[in-house]
Amino acid sequence: METHISTLGRFLFAPFSLAAGAAVLFLFFLINRICQSESRNVRRLPPGPRGWSIIGNILDIGPHPHKNLVLLQRKYGPLIWLRLGLVNTVVIASAQSAMEMFKNHDQHFCNRHRNATMIRDDGSHNGTIGLSDYGPQWKMMRRLYATEMFTKKRLDDTTHLRRKCLDQLIQWVSDEAKQNPGKSITRFIYAAIFNMIGDLALSKNDLAHPEFIVTNVFFNVTADIIEVMALPNVSDFFPFLRPFDLQGLKKKTEDKEKIARKIIGTFVEERRRRGVNPNHFQEKDLLEVLLDFEGNGKDEPSKIPKEFLEIFLL
């Protein structure tokens, strides 16, 4: 009886197996044609390794990209063309070439390939300069960074904050070495950087201090987002797979991002309530700069929207 059922099962499901195999072969053929079409349509490319028909030069990068790119640079020069899956990629491997690109051709390269893990369907990713499309919003954010956050005066005025975070890091490592010698200090470095950014952006001290439960949640959530962002995403190499989120990376970061934005929202509302006193802050932090922003209302917003504000600070 069992033999008959097994035979019947193979008979019934054989067509489905054949159909699945045919679908895989068709998909393979389709992707191969797309790759060939892309290769034919691109002209005047920099030199680079030939690569495979579907995965391109992914294997040339390997598990140690920084080492393999040095080897490729020695062979092909300061400009290297790679095809990572279906994505054409130019590698700039010299200081002179980088200066030429950022100084003389920055507008041609400002719409760089964006991490599929962090792209949001509602467009909220445009609230950060690293993921925003080139346009008025991107120009506004770049201007804010250039005129408010990275000026010489601003850097000089915040030297004491960076020194405080460095002293705190040294103290953490010293205390840990006494109790657990030979342990990794990565988490201390990350916490010190986290606190420094919190000081500069939010005027919040010790955001990563374990004594505060809510800020610990903020620390852990943002750390999780950064960790997931760093994972290779197949959708970055094959953009037509983006709607499917095959690895679930986008869903993971969206869930974590909601928690982080909720916490940042409490910081923003707290500042709105306290900001009525013009003498409360001697030096503007990033949050106050963003809250005080007044655009022309035409090609840039008159005020930065709440969702962009949260992403900007995140």
N, C-alpha and C positions, 0 to 999 in steps of 0.2 A: 504493500500500500504506500509506504513511504517512498519507494522507488518511483511509483507512478506519479506521486505528487511532485517529487523533485524533477522528473522529466517534464511534467506539465508546466512547472514553474519556468524551467529553462526555455520551453517552447513559447510561453506567453511573453517572457521578458526579453527574449533574444532580439525582437524588433526594436525595443527601447534601447538596448545596448548598441545596436547598429546605428540607431538614430543619434545617440549621444556621441558615438565615435565620429559619425559624419559631421555633426555640428562642430566638434573640436577641430577636425581637419579643415572645415570651411572657415572657422575663425582664424586658424593659423594662416591659411591662404590669404584671407582678407587683410590681416595685419601686415603680412609680408608685402602685399601690394601697396599698402599705405606707406610703409617704410621706403619702398623703392620710389614711389611717387614723390615723397618728401625729399629724397636724396636728389632726384632729377630736377626738382623745382628750385633748389637752393644753389646760388651761384657765388663764386669768389669766396669760398670758405677758407679759413686758415688751415694749415696742415694738421693732421691727426691720424691716429690708427684707424684702420678700416672698420673693424667691428663686425658683429653678427647681424643677421637680417632683422630679427625682432628685438632682441635685448640690446642691440647696439654695442656700446663700449662699457656696459656695466661691469663686465668681468675684468676689463682693464683697470678699473678703479679699485675693485677688490675690497677686502675688509680694512685696509690701511690706506685710505685715499691720499693722505698727506705725503706718504712715502712714494706711492705710485705716481702721483702728479709730478714730483721732483724728477723721477726717472723719465716721464714723458716730456718734461720741459727740456731735459738735456738732449733728447732726441729730436723734438719738433720745434723747439724755440719758445719764445715768451708768449706766443698766442697759439692756443691749441683748440681744435674743434673736436668735440665729442658728441655722440648721439646716445643719450641715456634713455633707453626705451624708444619712445616716439618724440622725445624732447631734444631739440638741438641746443647744444651748450657750448659757450665759448669760455675757455679757462684763460685768465690773465695771470701770467706767472712771472712777472717782473715789475719792479717799482716804476720803471719808466713807462711801461704800457699802462699800468694802473693810473698814473698821473695823467697820461694822455686821455684816457677814457673819462675819468671823473672831472677833469678840468675843461676839456674841449668837446667832449661828446656825451656829457652827463644826461642831457634830455633824451638822447636816443636809447639810453640803457636804463632809464628810470622805471619803466614798466617791466621789471624783472619777473621771472617765474616765481610764483608764490606757493608756499607750503599748503597743499590741499587739506592737511589736517586742521588748519586754522581758518579756512575760508568759511564764512557764514552765509546762509541763504538770505538773511535779512540785511546783509551789507554792513553789519556792525564792525566787520574787520577793517573797514576803511577808517576807523577811529585811530589806527596806529600807523605810523609812517612806514613801517617795514612791510605792511600788507596792503596799503592803500593804493588805488589806481592813480596814475599820474593825472593831475588836474588841479582845480582850485583848492580842494581839500588838502591834497598833498603839499601844495605850495604854502598854504597857510601853516600847516604843522612844521614844515621845514623852516619857515620864517620865525616861528615861535622858538624853536630849538636854537636857531642861530642868534637871535636877538635877546633872548631871555635866559637860556639855560647854559650856553657854552661860551659866553663872553669871558674875556680875561678878568673883568671885575667880578663877575659871578664866581668864577673858579677861585679867585683870591679870597673872596668873602666867605667861602664855604670850606676853606682849608682846615679850620678848627673842627668841623664836623667829620671830615675824612680822618683827621688825626685821632679823634675820639673813637671812631669805629676801629681803627688800626690798633689802638691801645687796648680796646676791649677784646679784639681777636687774640692779641698776645697773651692777655690774662686768661682767656678761655683755654688756649693751648697749654699754657703753663700749668693751670690747675688740672687739666686732663692728663698731662704727662706725669704728674705726681701720683695720680690714682691708677691710670691705665697706660703705662708706657708702651710705645710702639703702635698705637692706634692711629687710624686715618684721621686727618684734620679737615677733610673735604667739607663736612657739614658745618664746621666752624667758619671756614672761609665763606661758604654760601650764606650763612647767617649774618656775618659781618657785612657782606655786600648788600644783603637784603635790608639790614638796618640803615646802612648809608643811603640807599635809595629812598627808604621811608623818611629819613631826615630831610633829604633834599626835595622830595616831591610832596610830602604830606606834613612835614614838621612833626612826625611821630617818632618818638624815641623807643628803641628796643622793641620793634615790631616782632622780632623772632625770639623774644625772651620766653622761656618755658613757663614762667609764672602766670602768663595771661592766656587763658583757654581760647578765647576768640581769635587772638592774633596767631596762636599756634595753628588753628584751623587755616587761617589765611596763608601762613608759611607753608604748610603741608600741601594745600591745594595748588598754590602757584608752583611749588617744586614738582608736583605731579604733572602739571601742564607742560613745564619745560622738559621733563623727562619724556613725555609722550611725543612732544614736538620733534625731539631729536631722533625718534625711531624712523627708519626708512618706510615710506608709504608707497605702495605700488601705484597709487593714483598719481603720484608726482611723475612717474615715468610713463604712464599710459593714461593721459587725461580723460579719455572716454569712460574710464572706470570710476570717475569721481562721484557720480550720483549714487553708486552702490556702496561706497565706504566698506569695502570688503574686509578690512582688518579691524573695523570698528574704532579707529583712532579718532576720527572726527567726533563721534558720539561721546567718547571718553572725555575729550577736552571740552566739549560743550557742557557736559554735566559739571565738570570742575569749574568751568568759567562762570556758570550761573552762581555758584557759591561765592567765588572771589568777587564778582561784580556786586553781589548783595552786600558784602562787607565793605567794599569801596564806597558803595552808595551811602552807607552810614557815615563814613568819613566826610563825604561831600556834604551831606545834610547838616552834619555837625558844624562844618566850616561855614555853610550858608547862614546858620543861626548866629554864629559867633562873629561873622564878618561885618556886622553892622558897626562895630567899633573901629574907626580908621586907624587908631593908635595901637591896636592889639598886636600887630605884627610889625617888627622893625624891618624885616627883610622878606620880600615876597618869595614864597616857595612855588613849585610848579602848579599846585592846585589853585592857588590864588591867582596866578597868571592866567590860567584857563578860565576861571570864574569871571575875571575882569575883562576877558577878551570881548571886543566889540568889532565885528566885521562890517563890511559895506552892505550886506544883505542882498547882493547881486550875484557875483561869482563866488562868494564865500558867505557862510551863515553869519547873521548878526550876533548870535550867541551860539556857543558850542552845545549841541544837543546832549542830553543826559547820557544816552547810550554810548555816544562817542567819547564823552568825558571819562566814563568808567573804563572803556577799552584803552584810551590814551594812557591812563594811570596804571593800568594792568600790565 
